[in-house]
Structure formats: structure tokens, C-alpha cells
Amino acid sequence: RKVMDVRARGKLLCGINTDLLGFSKQTDAGSWIGLDVDFCRAVAAAVFGDASKVEFVPVDTAVRFDALKAGKIDLLARNTTWTMDRDVAGLEFAGILYIDGQGFMTSDERGLVSAQQLSGLKVCVESGTTSEANAGYYFKTHELDVELASFPNRAAMLAAYGKGECDAVSGDRTSLFSDRAGLPEPEKHAVLPEVISKEPLGPVVLQDDREWIEVVRWTLAGLVNAEEAGLTKQAAAGGGALEGDAARLVDGAGRNGEALGLSKAWLRDVVGAVGNYGEMFDVDLGKGSPLGMERGINALWKRGGVLYAPPMW
């Protein structure tokens, strides 16, 4: 059983993006930060009661699924879109960590206000991604004469964009905001308003271990439910008794978690380590981060978004 294997090893092997501000980026001090990174820590906290028992394994887009299938990682938390194509190929998506959508970024000096104005220009994408196929389909559907150029990774794509070899780049909008923040003069680049796809990003495991799938799935659901129940990082990490929905959530998660080999306090350990979903979002993507993104549709269902997790009691 995967949970036992991970415990026996003493650490979780988590596959992450090599460099994507907001999701997974290494600081100058060598530590990893971001929403995907925090999710890895959350799973480690669920399994070990200790969020530090995780080894981050940076994986490129092209080899991310191979790394999972080869057992080099236990979990892939790498801004990966849940599609039927991938799901039926032996992969299991544990849920949706972030709902993204594909867009376009271009230099302000071009004066574009819409993706409909890209005709006659060169747009660059990363190969092996859903973005590549989506962009081609979008241009064909809207009868736009666009030259689509693919690059093996984001670094190569952005280098070409920086040299002016690409008039625009396309990818998940969060990736574009991240890319823009890393440019020499971010304010001179704009993410165009069009959202041309659904990109439900979520953690991925193999379909061969039902128990491991459930651990990852309910860790994700626990983070969302914790925000809804008002269970904060401070309350979870403190030694005080919990009340109301927060207490009901932790008790229900603990009772059901025992069937998965987790401790009765596993969800409290998780939230105490990384915070609830809302707290994670704020630090990694929201107002408390360099990206400064709005919650948008990633707000809780009670607050006009679509973030929704099954009950755990």
C-alpha cells in the first residue's frame, strides 16, 4: 500500500514545476513556495503529522507523467489540467486545486486589446501542453491567420518572447501573470481579456492504489472545507479546543481518516501547517503575493465562486 511505502521511506516525493511563481518556485534561500508546494506539504502533514517530510522533485512538462508512472514521485502537484484524455490513460486526478483558463499575453506597445487582433502575428506556446492544441483550435475557429510556434519549455518560450521573436505568448492565465511578474518591466505587458479554455488544475496520482487516491483527494477537500468551516491556521496550530463547524469538521475527518491509516488529528495537522485554502491562496496567488490575483471563480461557492468540496462528516 502506497501510504505504508511512503511512511517507510520517511518522506513524500512530490513532483512540482521547475519554476512557476505562485505555484512552485525556489527562493534564493533554497526553500520552495507556491500553491502546489503548499499542497505537497499538506499531504505530508496528513500522512506524517509533519509537513516538512516532503522532498520536492522538479519535473519538466514533457516528463511529468513518466516520472509518476516510473515511481520517481508519489504525487504530481504541477499545475496540471484534468482532462478525459489523461484520466483514461491510467492517471487519477484527486480533484481541482485551482480553476484556470488559457489566455494571451502581449507587449503593450502593440496596442492590442483583444485576442481577435492577433491575426498576422506570431504566437508562441509550450509544446506538450493543452495550451498548444487549444490555441490552434481557437485561431482556426475564429479564422485568424496566426503563426503558432512551439517551444520545448517555458524558459525557451519566454526567452524568444523577450527577444521579440514572438508577438504574443499563450498559456494558463496564472502562468501568464507569473511570467509577467518576472519580466524586466512587467507593467509594459498585458494579459488580454479572452479566456479560451477550461483548465481545472489538480494533483495527480496513479490509478493503482485506491487508498492513496483517497488520502490525496480528502486532503484537498479538507483544505476547502476548512475555509468554509472557519478553521484557520492559527486555530488549528493552537492547542485550544475547537468549536462549531471547525470542531465538527476535524472530528469527522479524523473518524473517517482512520480507515485510511491517518491519525484522528490529521486535518488539524494539515491546516495547522499550511492554513486553509483561502489562506494558501492569499499567500501564494492573492493579495499577499507578488501576483496579486483576485479569487474570481476560485472563491467558495458561498461567496459567488465555484470552489466546492464534499462534506467530511
Disulfide bonds with the S-S distance in Angstrom:
Cys14-Cys40 2.04
Cys124-Cys166 2.05
